[in-house]
């Protein structure tokens, strides 16, 4: 083994040009990769959620539930690996959510099976085709484009021009590669409406059903075969398709006494039907396009290409239409990258300055050069792996910044110990590396072993954080290669013969202090050890009890307000109320607001747009702040909460910060299940009352609302049967009359867009119950009867929202948590305590957590297992190196000692135990053992050389205190910019850096002043045991 190692080192030293070329090539390739690597906010992660959206025009919630929701839930209920199903059914609409089992590596298989099964379901003819969405980090729009109109008053003209502009943009954007989907909000549709006068229908003995069939049949081009005339053959074609609105107006309709033109019994006009939601941007009526990117697409480059593609389109838009951009994700990404890049560069400078002071300028360069080389090595591999540079990968770089020079520091220190003995640089480097290479490799492997298990975590969160371990491990490998392939040649070329460039004189006082404390700790080791055990136990207990959260969210440049008006409120009235509030906010805080958009007819309950409620009494407002706003987001939210009291007609409101979270966070979501909906409503009310007693809970929302105004048609089945009518065909007739029936298309000859043709009853007739009762119905025999002959109409109330959870009736109760007052974990604990009380009070019901609370438990359990696996791997590496089962325990003891520093830093900073901090603790466990490993290796070598135990230990501390302190100081220096927020504050990086620094400092003190005593005690114990064995053997 020694000969092989010697040959490797000799070959490396003999070819220094190769080493330098490798370094230059790696740096060049690394910078190329950095310039071209994909940029995104988060990695591409499938959250294993699928939602199915189905529109059922004209159907009440109960009908949608019976004919669509129940049927689909039954079909997909038996799909393997589906963890839960959840659905929300509203007026004319249902959305069904399915989640794959936690830990499933390939959720696409489940998604494909869901699509297959749903497409095989026989849905009502009126229902639109199901839409499927797989929820991922790409489900959030990366950019929103607003089209607004300066025209006021002329509604038809505004809708026409907005629709034209939206189509122009859609055409242009379809040419941009990387866009997976464009969501339109507020986009109207053009149609030709045939509004039939019900009195004329009755007068001429006609029905809506008959008119629909005749109009559809008259709008038809038909092939008529071929005709041979002489030597020529002609193809026959029957021309009848509508190409102009006059074709429709002049259509001749037969009745029992003759014929009549359609225009004599109906109003026929071109209209722009209102969209399902009304939208305004910056107080102007408009349309919003939400741009979604595909997986594996560079967010920043895509947004640049979109803006470039649309550059100059303003002049081509219809007169009075303006284009604007907001919610630009590239701004947040570049801001984040800028902060982290600055922190990394400043950290590198701090590391270099510290090394310069400690080991001199030349050696500081030797050590520091390993950082960019290692980072370039990692960046190259990330680029060729088609990974992206995002918040998670940058997290890994920040984490490893101060650690990456540890190998170089230990090697340089050992080489200089040889130079001090008078060896020439070549032989000093050679002997120094041969002596220290195994501990250095082991130290690197222990750090990698600490992080590697993170890659094995499963589920959405596991997929999200796995790249942290990839970045750390690849960077450490790059650092190790630099230390063995490049650093030696630099040391040989850059060190003068016999020179000792280390400013040793500066640290004599420090050395004296370290040795005094070490001697004191050895003399009083028992008392100190007991104190450490007590303090460590307290630290671990405090960490177990501390508040936990999944992610520490970075606040983005805005917030949204959800608004609910009283049930039954018309969409235009809702828009008026929401618009008043928008106008008030915009007017008062215009200097702080970059853009404001408000919606009526829709409420989006989550960041991904998957939990959507559509009803005329829902609304929401998005407020985006300027970068140089005088008010902070929290301040503006507080002010607007007060302002909303000035607006009458608002039943409920929710204020939610836009946060930079990869998964929905800071929300506690509970599902209440049971068979009786009224009981669930009472249970939900009781939960609401409990929330009112809890501090830090805001924006409580549920879907238990009753109050959807309905007119029930009660059919006399006997009378209907006498006329050959059933409830089904009666319902179809009524729906077509009131909501409209598509009866074909008009295709203009000029090649412009087609127009849908809709047949419906005159709008004025819908306001008169008498005309509805007298609606003409055609029987199968051709006879016409009035609706009131076979049915009665009565007003009633029905549920506006019907929820299901695993095919059982449910109510979801969701509340936001103000993290400045309490934590999600604390709220979850308090709420969970009342579950048994609620379930006992309301028989036949259950309550359970879903969403973020559920994810936190699963993720921390998995990370706990990762920590155990990391500990085992680190122990195994140490046991193999030392060929001992007991010495690794001495090193591993430093891990809980380091937790003292973690607990102190978290207490001082007031930080909760987030997922990232937990990952930092796991990684810290691998870094902490490195110093102990090097120190014990020296102890063992000294004893093997024949030195007495006390002398070997004190000499080890004397010789190794500098590299141990240096590795700690450089780690602290590298993380200081992030810890202090010198280049920008961060709720993610600052707590992590502070925790890492606290743990490193305490663990280093433990290594220097606790480990030596423990080593002596353990060796004395083994020596006594050996003596006893020898005595017994002699006896």
Secondary structure, DSSP 4 states (H G I P E B T S, - for coil): -HHHHHHHHHHHHHTHHHHHHHHHHHHHHHHHHHHHSEE-SS---EEEEEEEEEEBTT--HHHHIIIIIHHHHHHHTT-TTEEEEEEEEETTEEEEEEEEPTT-S-HHHHHHHHHHHHHTS---TTBPPPEEEEEEGGGS-SEEEEEEE---S-HHHHHHHHHHHHHHHHHHHTTSTTEEEEEEES--EEEEEEEE-HHHHHHHT--HHHHHHHHHHHS--EEEEEEEETTEEEEEEE-----SHHHHHT-EEEETTEEEEGGGTEEEEEEEEPPSSEEEETTEEEEEEEEEEPTT--HHHHHHHHHHHTTTGGGGSPTTEEEEEE--HHHHHHHHHHHHHHHHHHHHHHHHHHHHHHH-HHHHHHHHHHHHHHHHHHHHHHHHTT-EE-HHHHHHHHHHTTTTTHHHHHHHHHHHHHHHTT--HHHHHHHHHHHHHHHHHHHHHHHHHHHHGGGG--HHHHHHHHHHHHHHHHHHHHHHHHHHHTHHHHHHHHS-TT---S-GGGGHHHHHHHHHHHHHHHHTHHHHHHHHHHHHHHHHHHHHHS-EES--PEEEEEEEEEEEEPTT--HHHHHHHHHHHHHHHHHHSTTTEEEEEEEES-EE-STTS-SEE--TTEEEEEEEE-TT-SS-HHHHHHHHHHHGGGSTTEEEEEEEEEEE-SS--SEEEEEEE-S-HHHHHHHHHHHHHHHHTSTTEEEEEES--EEEEEEEEEE-HHHHHHTT--HHHHHHHHHHHHH-EEEEEE--TT----EEEEEEE-HHHHT-HHHHHT-EEE-TTS-EEEGGGTEEEEEEEEESEEEEETTEEEEEEEEEE-TTT--HHHHHHHHHHTHHHHHHHSTT-EEEEETHHHHHHHHHHHHHHHHHHHHHHHHHHHHHHHT-SSHHHHHHHHHHHHHHHHHHHHHHHT--EEHHHHHHHHHHHHHHHHHHHHHHHHHHHHHHTT--HHHHHHHHHHHHHHHHHHHHHHHHHHHHHHHHTTT---TTHHHHHHHHHHHHHHHHHHHHHTHHHHHHHHHHHHHHHHHHHHHHHH-
